[in-house]
């Protein structure tokens, strides 16, 4: 797995994380993890949509 954190140069209040996984099995394992589910619950419109 690799992840990159980036900042939106046009909006000081916006940042993102891009995640790269070994395969689809690793993606599904991550999506089912407690910390991922807790994070996604905080963003009901999706992680890339302004809340």
C-alpha positions as a Markdown table, in Angstrom:
| # | Residue | x | y | z |
|---|---|---|---|---|
| 1 | Unk | 0.0 | 0.0 | 0.0 |
| 2 | Unk | 1.0 | 3.6 | -0.7 |
| 3 | Unk | -0.8 | 6.8 | 0.1 |
| 4 | Unk | -0.2 | 10.4 | -0.8 |
| 5 | Unk | -1.6 | 13.4 | 1.0 |
| 6 | Unk | -2.2 | 16.5 | -1.1 |
| 7 | Unk | -3.5 | 20.0 | -0.6 |
| 8 | Unk | -5.8 | 21.9 | -2.9 |
| 9 | Unk | -3.9 | 25.0 | -3.9 |
| 10 | Unk | -7.2 | 26.9 | -4.6 |
| 11 | Unk | -8.8 | 26.0 | -1.3 |
| 12 | Unk | -6.9 | 26.2 | 2.0 |
| 13 | Unk | -9.6 | 24.1 | 3.7 |
| 14 | Unk | -9.4 | 21.2 | 1.3 |
| 15 | Unk | -7.0 | 18.3 | 1.2 |
| 16 | Unk | -7.0 | 14.7 | 0.0 |
| 17 | Unk | -5.5 | 11.3 | 0.3 |
| 18 | Unk | -4.8 | 9.0 | -2.6 |
| 19 | Unk | -4.4 | 5.4 | -1.7 |
| 20 | Unk | -2.8 | 2.7 | -3.8 |
| 21 | Unk | -3.3 | -1.0 | -2.9 |
| 22 | Unk | -1.6 | -4.2 | -4.0 |
| 23 | Unk | -4.9 | -5.7 | -5.4 |
| 24 | Unk | -8.7 | -5.7 | -5.1 |
| 25 | Unk | -8.5 | -8.0 | -2.1 |
| 26 | Unk | -6.4 | -5.5 | -0.2 |
| 27 | Unk | -8.9 | -2.7 | -1.2 |
| 28 | Unk | -11.8 | -4.7 | 0.1 |
| 29 | Unk | -10.0 | -5.5 | 3.3 |
| 30 | Unk | -9.3 | -1.8 | 3.9 |
| 31 | Unk | -12.8 | -0.7 | 3.1 |
| 32 | Unk | -14.1 | -3.2 | 5.7 |
| 33 | Unk | -11.7 | -2.1 | 8.4 |
| 34 | Unk | -13.0 | -0.3 | 11.5 |
| 35 | Unk | -11.0 | 2.9 | 10.9 |
| 36 | Unk | -12.0 | 3.2 | 7.3 |
| 37 | Unk | -15.7 | 2.7 | 8.1 |
| 38 | Unk | -15.5 | 5.3 | 10.9 |
| 39 | Unk | -13.9 | 7.8 | 8.5 |
| 40 | Unk | -16.4 | 7.2 | 5.7 |
| 41 | Unk | -19.3 | 7.7 | 8.3 |
| 42 | Unk | -18.0 | 11.2 | 8.8 |
| 43 | Unk | -18.5 | 12.0 | 5.1 |
| 44 | Unk | -22.0 | 10.9 | 4.1 |
| 45 | Unk | -21.6 | 12.5 | 0.6 |
| 46 | Unk | -18.3 | 10.6 | -0.1 |
| 47 | Unk | -14.8 | 11.5 | 0.8 |
| 48 | Unk | -14.2 | 13.7 | -2.2 |
| 49 | Unk | -17.3 | 15.8 | -2.0 |
| 50 | Unk | -17.4 | 19.1 | 0.0 |
| 51 | Unk | -19.5 | 18.5 | 3.1 |
